[in-house]
């Protein structure tokens, strides 16, 4: 059973040489996000790899959208969980999405 906190788009794919600025739409959480932060965990090793794969970690907010800095330097064959924490309507929300690294 899928978690209701997981983004509906499901597992995303990113190449090992790609650098992608992923975005999260917070409309379903009430929008207007504040106090935004992000963490990245490698699901294969259960280790926090935020500083390795998201060395610049200053998410930006535009309307109801949160845009992350480039996710990069992923290891082929590994899957990562990206947790995006923010406050909306006085509630702390933590949706997440997964990214699998392809060759």
GIHU-V831220 format. One record per run of one state. SS is the DSSP state (2 for helix, 1 for strand, 0 for the rest). FROM is the first residue (numbers start at 0). LEN is the number of residues. If there is no record, write none. Layout:
BEGIN
SS:FROM:LEN
SS:FROM:LEN
END
This chain:
BEGIN
0:0:5
1:5:1
0:6:5
1:11:4
0:15:4
1:19:1
0:20:2
1:22:3
0:25:1
2:26:3
0:29:4
1:33:9
0:42:4
1:46:2
0:48:1
2:49:4
0:53:6
1:59:3
0:62:2
1:64:3
0:67:3
1:70:1
0:71:7
1:78:10
0:88:2
1:90:12
0:102:1
END
